[in-house]
Amino acid sequence: MEKFEAFKWLKLVGFEVGMFIAGLFGAFVNTNTMKGLKPYERAGLIISGGLVANYITPVLVNIMDFNESTQFGMAFVIGYMGMTSIAYIVDYIKKKLQIKEDEPKD
C-alpha cells in the first residue's frame, strides 16, 4: 500500500492526524501532572487521549455549534480531559434528548 493510500484509508475510518496529535499533546500535558504512573500507563493514557480527541472533537464542535477553527484547540482540551470528556458529552446529549422528549407533541 502506498503512502497516500494509507492516508485515504485513515480518512475513511474517520482518523484525522491533526486532531489526533492535538489530543496526544493535551494528554501528554495532563499525564505530566500525574505522579506514580508506570510508563505503560502513561503511554496508554496519552494514546487514549489522542483517540478520544480524534473521534469526539468533530461531534463536540457540531453539538456545541462552535466554529470549525476551534477544532484543534478543542482536540487539545479533549485529549487533556481524556475519558472524562466523553462523560460530559454523553450527559449533554442525554439532556438534549430529554428536552425533545418533554416537548408537547401536536
N, C-alpha and C positions, 0 to 999 in steps of 0.2 A: 504494500500500500504506500502510495506516495504521500509526501508531507501534506500537500493540500487536500488530499482525500481524507486524511486523518482529521483535519480541521473541519471539513464538511460533516464528517461523522459526529464529531463533538457537538457541532451546532444542531445536528439532527436530534440528539438526545438532550438538548437544552443546556449544554455546557458553554458558558461564556467565560473565557480565560480571564478577562479583566476583572469581572466581578469575583471570580474565584480567588484571584490574587489579592484583591482588596479585602476579602473576607479572611484570607490567610494572615494578612498583616494585622487586622483587627484582633484575631485570635492570638497571634503571637504577642501583641502588646498585653492582652489580658493574661496570658499564661505567665508572663514575666512578673506579674504581681502575685502569683500563687506560689506559695512555699511548699516544699516537700513532695513535689511531683516527680515521679520517675520519668526518665527520658521517653519511654514509650507512651506514657500517659500524656505528657506534654505534646508529643507528636500527634497522638490521636485527637486531642482537643483542637490543635491547630488545623489539621485536615478536616475535621468535622465542621469547624468554623467556616472554612472555605467553601465546603459543600453546601452548608446551610445558607450561606450568603448567596451562593450562585443560584440556587433554586427559589429562595424566598424573597430576595430583593425585588424581582420584577412583580411578584404578587403584591408585596407591600407598597411599592410605588404606585401600582394600579389602584389598590384598595384605598390608599390614603390620598389619592389624586394629586400626587407630587409630580413635579416636572421631571422629565427623564434625565435632566442634567444632574439630578441629585443621586443617581443610581450608585456611583462608586462610593460616595460618602455613606449612603445607606448600607452598602455592602460591607464597608469597614465596620460600621456600628453593629450590624447583624453578626458579623464574624466575631466581634468583641463580645457580644452578648451570648453567642452560641445557641444552645438549645433553649435557653430562656426566651429568646426572641420568638420561637415557634409557639410557646405557650401564650405569649401576648397576642400574637396574630390569631390563634385559634379562639381565644376569648373575644377578640374584636369581631371575628366572623360570626360567632355564636350570638353576640349581642345584635349584630346587624340582621341576622336571620330571625331572631326573636322579635324584633321590631316589625319585620314584614309579616310574621305570623299573627301579631297582635292587631294589625291594621284591619279595620272592618272590611268585609267583603260585600260587594254590591249585589 
